[in-house]
Amino acid sequence: MTGVAVETRGLKRNFGDFEAVAGVDISIPTGEIYGFLGPNGAGKSTLVKTLCTLLRPSSGSATVAGFDVATQSTQVRLHIGVALQDAALDPKLTGREILTLQGRYYGLHRHEIVSRMDDVLALVDIGEAIDNRTGTYSGGMRRRLDLAAALIHNPDVLFLDEPTTGLDPVSRIRVWEEVRRLNDELGMTIFLTTQYLEEADQLADRVGIINAGKLVAEGTPEALKRQIGSDVVIARVVGDVELARDAVSGIEGVEGVTIRGDELTISVADGAGTISPVAVALNGCGVRVIDLTLRTPTLDDVFLEHTGAHIQPDATSEGDES
């Protein structure tokens, strides 16, 4: 497959009067890792389900691997792999039995399944547990088996829906390594939804941010961070934050100010030269400064700039074993 792997034009998906996806245009070239971010309820999952043919578009168009998701859903499904957040694995079957069944669903012959199983197990670290019942697997093992099942038919496009949610940090890094190998060694196009900004920063060639059903930002992680400014000053204050924002907004070199609670995120061109005037302005407007820090922009700053909120990873995402 060459050219464009995933493309949407004015894609909309409604639920009654509610417009969950409000006219999204995306073009993902073959071989790209595309990171997709959005707050809860922004339309991220709806768009992914539409691309995977689980939902039909209300209007607009979308193609995946060159096939229309509305009129050629069978062909789309034959060319994609999907690893959803909650792996649905029969606990009474072994990992090998599940991969064999998955291969049969895609019409692979027995010898093809054996060959493909060797290939995916070389990419996805399951080890001897492949012959154990999946009911004995840890969360990390279930996630890796689900990824192997999504790869058994050698898809052109792989959709990963928050693949590391629920994994401990070590298992998360292993999944990152596997995603990179799939892209580097097979040239596979990967559409990655994630709630971990570091994950998108580390893995994605480009990032798209969706909010209220619309694509509000798109670009390489570095380009998106450069749009925020060269540096970021974070000020936590006690007092009138609106007054504090007005006080610092007019300072030379300040490019933007965002408020969240008692915290001001101040985008500046030259942090070292601006932090002192910011401190003076805050002190002179009657607020009390609790913290004042200087750092380079992150994807969280980009997310805050475009959605008005920090991304909030699931609080339960740290506890599972590998």
Secondary structure, DSSP 8 states (H G I E B T S, - for coil): --SEEEEEEEEEEEETTEEEEEEEEEEEETT-EEEEE--TTSSHHHHHHHHTTSS--SEEEEEETTEETTT-HHHHHHHEEEE-SS----TTSBHHHHHHHHHHHTT--HHHHHHHHHHHHHHS--GGGGGSBGGG--HHHHHHHHHHHHHTT--SEEEEESTTTTB-HHHHHHHHHHHHHHHHHH--EEEEE-S-HHHHHHH-SEEEEEETTEEEEEE-HHHHHHHH-SEEEEEEEES-HHHHHHHHHTSTTEEEEEEETTEEEEEES-HHHHHHHHHHHHHHTT-EEEEEEEE---HHHHHHHHHSS-----TTTT-B--
